[in-house]
Amino acid sequence: MNTLYNLLLHLLTPFALLRLYYKSRQNPAYRQHIQERFARLLPPALPNSLWVHTVSVGEFLAIRPLLDALLAAHPDHNLWLTCTTPTGRAQIAQYHTQHPDRTAYSYLPYDTSTNIRRTLDHIHPHLIILMETEIWPNLIRLAAKRGVPVQLSNARLSAKSLRSYYRYARYLMREPLTTLRIDAQTRFDARRYRVLGVPAAHITITPNLKYQTPATLPLPADIAAARTPDTWIAASTHEGEEQTIIATHCLLQQHLPHARLIIAPRHPERRDTIAQHIRDAGYTPRLRSQGETPRDSRDIYLLDTLGELKHYYRISDLAYIGGSLIPHGGHNPLEALHAGIPVTFGRSMYNFQHIRDALIHHPFARELADNRPETLAAALLALHDTPHKDAIRAYMAPYHNIVAAHQQHIDALLNEQKATTINIAQT
């Protein structure tokens, strides 16, 4: 199975490159650092590195408090950070500027045996931490052969993914999963990984890192000054959602004439398309990337920058969570709740199913019955007319020590590996 898997990856390589080229038409960053995806031209390695992989922005933001804790608790260790997307790389690059001597970063190489061996030879990691759903057979298998523990942190596995893995990849995954350590988000995730073949002794249930309450920092002055009443934000939107959101805003202004809208697309490179949708609806787009600011209620603010969404949640009164009006699986609604504002989302929230199931029982979260603008406008008005800050604050209050629980398991793996190394040396 490993031979077939590697052969398939090699056959798919030209198509992967074509896919990068296709995406680069909207985002030129996809053409950059392609060599890293083949474990070539990697930056210099750091000694005593922990290799941490996150797919993109959401996963990196979730694990970032844990990275801070690991750097503080282990001054003799450094971090090698990898990701898959340019937006994730941009977030990691910002983090690197804060810890230039203790972090290095690159794209995750394609999971061929050759690429992974080359990367392991370069980094020599003491531990590999993957986030949420990143199960890469060669990476896990070859790391285990070198005695490098691999942990899947904040792990989740939907029933649909379990069926797919079990049907198409269970023989390929059999060997890697016997060595993988799992920090599962819920008991349902833990049970699915057990069914997939992870030993029960390797699975723990650890609270979802995305519930971790972030440190509250002062708002940048220009963002704080942009605060106006009756502002709502459509966060992490995807193609097929913005036109519904703009139509919703038009309906909302019939009841709240001075309402303002901020659209924060998941992929900022789509700014031109979204700006045209805004003009087609009779509004004026104002782009954050060009230093523009809204002037009146006929302006719609386009947040086409990275790393600022958390600030704009704090100057908004309501939030729609994108990726949920279309069958994409939604994005993290907890970021808005951390800012103290109520949320609404569509029916496609399978990427955050457990969080969705918990939130819909609370008055500060509304799931839409359909994807019509009238339905979204009605939900926003209902949330607007009822104060929710105290209820949201009470709901989020318990989630302050989640990072400590995750760090405890990572420390145990590092101590276990250190003890193994000492025993081998003595022998």
C-alpha positions in Angstrom: 0.0 0.0 0.0 2.9 2.4 0.7 4.3 1.7 -2.7 1.0 2.4 -4.4 0.4 5.5 -2.3 3.8 7.0 -3.2 3.3 6.1 -6.9 -0.1 7.8 -6.8 1.5 10.9 -5.3 4.2 11.1 -8.0 1.6 10.7 -10.7 -0.5 13.5 -9.2 2.4 15.9 -8.8 1.9 17.6 -12.3 -1.7 18.1 -11.4 -0.7 19.6 -8.0 1.5 22.1 -9.8 -1.2 22.9 -12.2 -3.5 23.5 -9.3 -1.0 25.9 -7.7 -0.7 27.8 -11.1 -4.5 28.0 -11.3 -4.8 29.4 -7.8 -2.0 31.8 -8.5 -4.1 33.6 -11.1 -5.9 35.2 -8.2 -3.2 35.0 -5.6 0.3 35.2 -7.0 1.7 33.9 -3.7 0.9 30.4 -4.8 3.7 30.6 -7.3 6.3 31.4 -4.6 8.4 29.0 -2.6 7.2 26.0 -4.6 10.6 24.3 -4.0 9.6 24.0 -0.3 6.7 21.7 -1.3 9.4 19.3 -2.5 11.6 19.8 0.5 14.1 21.9 -1.4 15.6 25.3 -0.5 14.4 25.1 3.0 15.6 27.8 5.5 18.4 26.9 7.9 17.3 24.4 10.5 17.3 25.3 14.2 18.6 22.9 16.9 16.2 21.1 19.2 13.2 21.8 17.0 9.5 20.9 17.5 7.9 20.6 14.1 4.4 22.1 14.2 2.1 21.9 11.2 -1.2 23.8 10.6 -3.1 23.9 7.4 -4.0 27.6 7.2 -5.0 30.6 9.2 -7.7 29.2 11.5 -5.6 26.3 12.7 -2.5 28.5 13.3 -4.5 31.1 15.3 -5.9 28.3 17.4 -2.5 26.8 18.2 -0.7 30.1 18.6 -1.3 30.4 22.4 0.1 26.9 22.8 3.2 27.9 20.8 3.8 30.8 23.1 3.5 28.5 26.1 5.9 26.0 24.6 8.5 28.6 23.9 8.2 30.0 27.4 8.3 26.5 29.1 11.1 25.1 26.9 13.8 27.7 26.4 16.1 25.0 25.0 13.6 24.1 22.2 12.8 25.9 19.0 9.9 25.7 16.5 9.7 24.7 12.9 6.4 25.8 11.5 4.8 24.5 8.3 1.5 25.2 6.6 -0.2 24.6 3.3 -1.6 28.0 2.1 -0.2 31.4 1.5 -2.6 33.0 4.0 -1.3 30.5 6.6 2.2 31.3 5.7 1.6 35.1 6.1 0.3 34.5 9.6 3.4 32.4 10.4 5.7 35.0 9.0 4.2 37.6 11.3 4.7 35.2 14.2 8.3 34.7 13.1 9.1 38.4 13.3 8.2 38.2 17.1 10.5 35.1 17.6 13.1 35.4 14.9 15.8 33.4 16.8 13.5 30.6 17.8 11.3 29.9 14.8 11.7 28.9 11.2 9.0 28.1 8.7 8.2 26.7 5.3 5.4 25.0 3.3 4.7 21.4 4.2 6.3 19.2 1.6 4.1 16.8 -0.4 3.8 13.5 1.5 6.1 11.4 -0.6 8.7 9.2 1.1 11.5 11.1 -0.6 10.2 14.5 0.5 9.6 13.5 4.0 12.9 11.8 4.5 14.7 14.9 3.2 12.7 17.1 5.5 13.3 14.9 8.6 17.0 14.9 7.7 17.0 18.7 7.6 14.9 19.5 10.7 15.8 16.5 13.0 12.7 17.3 15.0 12.3 16.1 18.6 8.5 16.0 18.2 5.9 16.6 15.5 2.6 18.2 16.2 -0.1 18.1 13.6 -3.4 20.1 13.9 -7.0 18.8 13.8 -7.3 16.6 10.7 -3.7 16.5 9.2 -3.0 12.8 8.9 -0.1 12.2 6.5 0.8 8.5 6.3 4.5 8.9 5.2 5.2 11.7 7.6 3.8 9.7 10.6 5.3 6.4 9.5 8.8 7.6 8.8 8.9 9.8 11.9 8.0 6.7 14.0 10.8 4.7 12.4 13.2 7.4 13.6 11.7 7.4 17.1 10.1 10.8 16.7 6.7 11.0 18.4 3.8 12.5 16.4 0.8 14.0 18.0 -2.4 15.1 16.4 -3.6 18.1 18.6 -7.1 19.4 18.7 -8.0 16.4 16.7 -11.4 16.1 15.1 -12.9 13.4 12.7 -16.3 13.7 11.3 -18.5 10.6 10.7 -18.2 11.3 6.9 -14.4 11.4 7.1 -14.3 8.2 9.1 -16.3 6.4 6.4 -14.0 7.7 3.7 -10.9 6.7 5.5 -12.3 3.3 6.4 -13.4 2.7 2.9 -10.5 3.9 0.9 -7.4 4.1 3.2 -7.7 1.9 6.2 -4.9 -0.5 5.0 -2.6 2.4 4.2 -3.3 4.0 7.5 -3.0 0.9 9.6 0.7 1.2 10.4 0.9 5.0 10.9 -2.1 5.0 13.2 -0.6 2.5 15.6 2.0 5.1 16.6 0.0 8.3 16.4 -1.0 10.1 19.6 -4.3 11.8 19.6 -5.6 14.8 21.6 -9.3 14.6 20.6 -11.7 17.5 20.9 -14.7 15.3 22.0 -15.5 11.8 23.0 -17.1 11.3 19.6 -13.9 12.2 17.8 -12.0 9.9 20.2 -14.3 7.0 19.4 -14.0 7.5 15.7 -10.2 7.5 15.9 -10.4 4.3 17.9 -12.6 2.8 15.2 -10.0 3.9 12.6 -7.3 2.0 14.4 -5.6 4.3 16.9 -4.8 2.4 20.1 -7.1 3.5 23.0 -4.0 4.1 25.2 -2.8 6.7 22.7 -6.0 8.8 22.8 -6.9 11.5 25.2 -9.8 14.0 25.2 -8.6 17.6 25.6 -10.7 20.7 25.4 -10.8 22.4 22.0 -8.1 25.0 21.7 -10.4 27.3 19.8 -12.3 27.9 23.1 -9.2 29.3 24.7 -9.8 32.9 25.8 -7.2 35.1 24.0 -5.4 37.9 25.7 -7.1 41.2 25.2 -4.8 43.8 23.7 -5.5 47.5 23.0 -7.1 48.1 19.6 -5.1 49.9 17.0 -6.0 53.5 17.1 -7.3 53.7 13.5 -9.6 50.7 14.0 -10.9 51.9 17.3 -11.8 55.3 15.7 -13.8 53.5 13.0 -16.3 52.2 15.5 -19.9 53.1 14.7 -23.2 51.8 16.1 -25.2 49.1 14.3 -22.1 47.6 12.6 -22.2 44.0 11.5 -19.5 41.9 10.1 -19.6 39.0 7.6 -16.5 37.1 8.5 -14.5 34.5 6.5 -16.9 34.6 3.5 -16.6 32.5 0.4 -17.7 32.7 -3.2 -21.4 32.4 -3.4 -22.1 34.2 -0.1 -21.3 37.9 -0.7 -24.3 38.7 -2.9 -26.6 37.2 -0.3 -24.8 39.2 2.4 -25.1 42.5 0.5 -28.8 41.9 -0.2 -29.3 41.2 3.5 -27.6 44.5 4.3 -30.0 46.3 2.1 -33.0 44.7 3.9 -31.3 45.5 7.3 -31.0 49.1 6.5 -34.8 49.4 6.1 -35.0 48.9 9.8 -31.6 50.2 10.8 -30.9 53.1 8.3 -27.4 53.8 9.7 -26.3 50.1 9.8 -22.7 49.5 8.5 -21.4 46.3 6.9 -17.9 44.9 7.0 -17.1 42.0 4.7 -14.0 40.0 5.5 -13.4 37.4 2.8 -11.6 34.2 3.7 -9.4 34.8 0.7 -8.5 38.5 0.3 -7.4 37.9 -3.3 -11.1 37.8 -4.2 -11.4 41.5 -3.4 -12.0 42.7 -7.0 -14.9 40.3 -7.5 -16.5 41.2 -4.2 -16.0 45.0 -4.9 -17.9 44.5 -8.1 -20.8 42.8 -6.3 -20.9 45.8 -4.0 -21.0 48.3 -6.8 -23.7 46.2 -8.6 -25.9 46.6 -5.5 -25.5 50.4 -5.5 -23.0 50.6 -2.7 -19.4 51.9 -2.7 -16.6 49.5 -1.7 -13.9 50.8 0.7 -10.8 48.7 0.8 -8.8 48.3 4.0 -5.7 47.4 2.0 -5.8 50.8 0.3 -6.1 52.7 3.6 -9.8 53.7 2.9 -12.4 54.1 5.5 -16.2 54.1 5.2 -17.8 57.6 5.1 -21.5 56.9 5.3 -24.1 54.1 5.3 -23.8 53.7 1.5 -20.2 52.4 1.9 -19.3 48.8 2.5 -16.0 48.1 4.1 -13.9 45.3 2.5 -11.5 43.9 5.0 -9.0 42.5 2.4 -6.0 42.2 4.8 -4.7 39.4 7.0 -4.5 39.2 10.8 -7.0 41.9 11.6 -10.3 40.1 11.8 -10.1 39.8 15.6 -9.9 43.6 15.8 -12.9 44.2 13.6 -15.0 41.8 15.6 -14.4 44.1 18.6 -15.8 47.1 16.8 -18.9 45.2 15.5 -22.2 44.5 17.1 -23.2 41.3 15.2 -21.4 38.7 13.2 -22.3 36.3 10.4 -19.9 33.4 10.2 -19.0 32.6 6.6 -18.6 29.3 4.8 -22.0 28.2 6.2 -24.5 29.5 3.5 -22.7 27.2 1.0 -21.7 23.6 1.6 -18.2 24.5 2.9 -18.6 23.5 6.5 -18.4 26.9 8.1 -15.7 28.7 10.2 -15.0 29.2 13.9 -17.8 31.2 15.6 -15.9 31.4 18.9 -13.7 34.2 17.6 -16.7 36.5 17.5 -17.9 35.3 20.9 -14.5 36.0 22.4 -15.1 39.6 21.2 -18.5 39.6 23.0 -20.8 39.8 20.0 -23.6 37.4 19.0 -23.4 35.2 15.9 -25.5 33.8 13.2 -24.5 31.1 10.7 -26.0 28.9 8.0 -26.7 25.2 8.1 -23.3 24.1 6.8 -21.2 24.0 10.0 -19.9 20.4 9.9 -16.3 21.6 10.4 -17.4 22.9 13.8 -20.2 20.5 14.5 -19.6 20.1 18.2 -19.4 23.9 18.7 -22.5 24.4 16.6 -24.4 21.8 18.6 -23.5 23.6 21.8 -24.2 27.2 20.6 -27.7 26.7 19.1 -29.1 26.2 22.6 -28.1 29.7 23.6 -29.9 33.0 22.7 -26.7 34.7 21.4 -26.4 32.2 18.5 -28.8 31.7 15.6 -28.7 29.0 12.9 -30.5 30.0 9.7 -33.3 27.9 8.4 -32.4 28.7 4.8 -30.0 30.9 2.8 -32.4 33.7 1.8 -31.4 37.3 2.6 -34.7 37.8 4.4 -33.9 34.9 6.8 -30.4 36.3 7.6 -31.8 39.8 8.1 -34.4 38.6 10.5 -31.8 36.7 12.5 -29.6 39.7 12.7 -32.5 42.0 13.8 -33.5 39.5 16.5 -30.0 39.4 17.9 -29.7 43.2 17.6 -32.8 43.8 19.7 -31.7 41.7 22.7 -28.6 42.5 24.8 -26.3 39.4 25.0 -22.9 40.6 26.3 -23.4 39.3 29.8 -24.6 35.9 28.6 -21.7 35.6 26.2 -19.2 36.6 28.9 -20.6 34.0 31.2 -20.5 31.3 28.5 -16.9 32.0 27.6 -15.7 32.5 31.2 -14.6 28.9 32.0 -12.2 28.6 29.0 -8.9 30.0 30.4 -6.7 27.0 31.0 -7.1 24.9 27.8 -3.6 25.6 26.6 -2.2 24.1 29.9 -4.0 20.8 29.3 -2.5 20.5 25.8 0.9 21.5 26.9 0.8 18.8 29.6 0.5 16.1 27.0 3.3 17.6 24.8 5.6 17.9 27.8 4.9 14.2 28.6 5.9 13.2 25.1 9.1 15.3 25.2 10.0 13.8 28.6 9.3 10.3 27.3 11.5 10.8 24.3 14.3 12.3 26.5 14.1 9.2 28.8 14.3 6.9 25.7 17.3 8.8 24.4 19.1 8.5 27.7 18.5 4.8 28.0 19.8 4.2 24.5 22.9 6.2 25.2 23.6 4.3 28.5 23.1 1.0 26.7 
